[in-house]
């Protein structure tokens, strides 16, 4: 399942709209304004927030679990967090 831009923005607006006014999180997510999450990365993060494992996310998206884990490393680097839970918490 691929999410529309509107669906992605509901959960991860700050990551997809780097020009928006997000002053409360601007310092902690500064890297996202220079390098926002891709649509696929946002979709992975949405599924992580729903509690799915990398394997389950891979099956839903038609990719390997290793690709999901690779996306998560990229997401964590962009969001300046050290694990999946922190990424989801920062996204909401």
Secondary structure, DSSP 8 states (H G I E B T S, - for coil): ----HHHHHHHHHHHH-TTS--TTTTTTTHHHHHS---HHHHHHHHHHHTT--HHHHHHHHTS-HHHHHHHHHHHHHHHT-SSHHHHHHHH-
